[in-house]
Amino acid sequence: HDRTSMGLRLNMLRGTPLFVTLLLKGAASFNSAPPVCEKAVRVVQTVYVRWAATLSVTDLTAENIVVDATGGNGYDWQYADGFKEYYGHVGWQAWMDYLYVTLAYPSYQILNLPAFDMRDGYVVVYTNATMQNVKTGKIGSPAVDTTGWFVNAECKISEAYFTWGGREAMIDELYNPL
C-alpha cells in the first residue's frame, strides 16, 4: 500500500463510531482492493494473546508493514519520541521494544476482542488502558484506545494504526522528565 492509501485509511480511523466510519467509507475507498485473508480476526486475536504472554508477533506481520503510532490527529509529540510511524519488520520491532521498555499497564482491558472482520481485511480493537512510564513513574488516566489492523491476502498484518483516545498530551507528559 502506498502512503496515499495509508493516509486515507488513517482518516477513516477518525470519527465516531470507528467501525461505522470504516464500513461507510471503506466500501468506496477499497472496491479495487486485492483479496484479503478470511482469518483476519484470528490473526489479530493471536496478536493480543501473544502480547499478553510477551511473545513476539513479528511472524504475523508483512515484511513491509506500516505502523502509525502517532494517534492520527496531528499531535506534536514533545517528550514521547516513540509515538511515530514505523516501517517494515525492523520498525515493527522498534515499536514493540519502545512499548515494552518504556511503558507498563497497571490496568488493561480489551473491550471487544473482535468477533467480526471489517471490510477489506480491516479489524478494529478497542481497549481501555492506563499507562505508566517505567522511567518517570508517572501514571496516566485510563481511556479507550483504538487499534485498526489491516490483514492482507497472505494473512499478514500489513498496516496498524494506534489512536490514543484523545489523550496524546497526557501520554506525552508521562515522558516529561520534570
N, C-alpha and C positions, 0 to 999 in steps of 0.2 A: 504494500500500500504506500502511496506517495504522501508527502506532507500535506497536500491539499485535502485528500480524503481523511487524513488524520484530524485535521482541523475541523472538518465537517462533523466527524464523529464526536469530537470533543465538545463542539457546540451543542450536540444532542444530549450530552450529559448534563447540561444546564436545564433548569426548568422543573416544574413540579406537576405531577409526579414524574420521576425519571423514566419509568418503563413506558408510560403513555407517550412521552416525548419520543422515545426510541421507536415505538411502534408506528406513530403517525409520521414522523419524518424519515424513519429508516426505510420504509417501503419505497418512497420516492427516490431516496438517495442511492439505494443499493440494488435497484432492479437488475442491473447488469453484473452484479457480483458473482464470483465463481461459486461452485457448490461449497457447502460448509459441512462440518463434522456433525453427524447426527447424535454424537455423545458429548456435545459441548458442556452440558450441565455436569455430567460425570467428571469431565476434565477439571472444571472449576471446583467442584466438590473435593476432588483429590488434592488440589492446591491447599485448601483450608485444613484438611485432615493432616497433611504433611507439615504445614506451618505450625499447627498445634503441637506436633512432635519435634519441632525444629529440624525437620528434614528438608533437603534440597528439592526444589521443583523445577530446576533448570531443564531436565529432560522433557518437561511438559511444555516448554516454550520453543517457538520457532527461532532459528538462528538469527533472523533479522527482526526480532521483537522490538516494538517501540513501546516505551513506558513513559507516561506523562504523570508525574507525581507532583505537579505544580498546584493542583487544586482546580485548575482550569478557569480561574476568574481574573487572571492578570495581577494577582497579588505580588508585590515586590518583596521577596524574602530577604531579610536583613541579617539574620543570625543562623537560620537553619539552611545551610547551603546544600543539603542533600535533596531538598524538595524541588526537583528539576526534571528535565527529560533525560531518558537513558535509551541507549540503542544496543541491540544485539545481546548475546549471552553475557558478554563482559559487563555491559550496562545493567542487565537484569541482576547479575550477581552483586554489582556495586550497590544497587538499590537495596537488595536484601541485607547486605552487610551493614549498610547505613542504618537500617531499621533495627536490626538485631543488636548492634553495638551501642547506639545512642538512645534507644527508647525501651522502656518497659511498659507493660499494660496492666495496671492494678485491677482494671475491670475491662473485659472484652466479651461482647456478646454478638453472635451472628443472628441477625433478626429474620433473615429469610433464606437460609441455605437453599439455593434455588431448586425448584422442582420443575421449572419450565425453561425453555430456550427462548431468547428474544429472536426477532427476525434476523436473518443473515448471520447466524453464528454468535450473536451477542448474548451474554449472560450478565445480569446485574445483581450485585450482592450489597445489601445494606447491613452495616454493623454499628453497634453502639460501643464506643471505646473511650476510655480515659487513658491519656498518655502521660508518661512520666519520663523526663530526661534523666538518664542514668548519671551523667556527669554533674549537672547542676542540682539535681534532686527536686526540681520544680515539677509540680503536678498540675495538669490542665483540667478543665471541666469536661464532663462527658458530652458527646454529641453523636448524632447519626452521620456516619461517613458512607460514601458510596463508591463502589469499585465497578467499573464497566470492563468486561473482558470480551475480546473477540477471539473466537476459536476458529482456525482456518480449516480447510478441507482435509488436511493431514492430521487433524485433531491436536494441533499445537496452538498454544496461545501466541498470537502474533501482535496483539495490542492490549494494553492495560491502562486504564485511566483511573486515577485516585482523586477523589474530591473529599474535602475535609469539613463538610457541614457548615461552611461559612465561618470557621474559626481559625483561619490561617494566621491572623495576628496573634491569637492566643498561643498557637503551636510555636510560632516564631519566637515568642517571648520565652518559651521553655528553654531555648538555646542561648538566651542572653546571659552572659557570664556574670552580670551585675545583679 
